[in-house]
């Protein structure tokens, strides 16, 4: 689906907030079909980006890498 979103999981160098935000933004753009949402949809668009970025951060923070417990 989102082929240009880069893989963020890297045990030696965790992603920074900007990388997570960029991936979340790209995902929301792809799913919504909007590159830039209308004024009427901006709040929903921004909220979705924030929720996805938060979920992504929690996921990456909680993944267990083999050999690291």
CORGI-V614528 format. One line per field, one symbol per residue. ss: DSSP state (h for helix, s for strand, l for the rest). psi: psi as a letter, one per 40 degrees, with the letter a starting at -180 (. if undefined). burial: # if it has 24 or more other ideal C-beta (glycine too) atoms within 12 Angstrom, else .. A space follows every 50 residues. Layout:
BEGIN
ss = ???
psi = ???
burial = ???
END
This chain:
BEGIN
ss = llllllllllllllllhhhhhhhhhhhhhhhhllllllhhhhhhhhhhhh hhhhhhhhhhhhlllllll
psi = cgdehihehhddgiiiddddddddddddddddehdhiiddeddddddddd dddddddddddeihhheh.
burial = .......#......#....##.#######...............#..##. .##..##..#.........
END
